[in-house]
Amino acid sequence: MNVSVTHIPDSAPHGGLYAVLSALHIPYEEISHAPVRTVAEAQAIKTRIAGTGCKNLLLTDARQEVFVLVLLEEHKRADLKAIARALNTPRLRFAPPDALWALLRLQPGSVSPLGLLFDTEHRVRVAADSALRGQRVLVHPNVNTRTLAIAFDDLLRFLAFTGHPCAFL
């Protein structure tokens, strides 16, 4: 089945996400929960769904010309200088909430690689911790009141569908 990003409805934060996952034959497990905004708050979720927690960070340079979505194992520290060096980018910092919304239609505390569905201009680069390969990862479906468990290889297929190849750190 052919799915076009330009035809995805945008009436909700998750828009046509579930339709895309279905069309790509990407299996997932989902749970609902109280809102979580931090890795620490998300720890209780792992008692209800199996997977590796992800720290998802939207980073940018000082001019907001370069944007990188970084996926790390939840326990790892985000060394912004090392990430910038590895990706050969200018110095990186956290992107402001307005950029997060404009690019991915996400609110702080809901950052997810699944938001790349809305980056139809491909302004955001993606970089992931190589330790995530082969894992079942936990990510928000663009709202922080639900969590999906999805195979990382399937997440890479989703990223390829959206036109966002993944570099590894």
ABEGO torsion letter per residue (X at the ends): XBBBAAABBAABAAEAAAAAAAAAGBBBBBBBBBBBABAAAAAAAAAABBEBBBBBBBBBBAAGABBBBBBBBAABBBBAAAAAAAAGBBBBBBBBAAAAAAAAGBBBGABBAAAAAABAAGABBBBBBAAABGBBBBBBAGBAABBBBBBAAAAAAAAAAAGBBBBBX
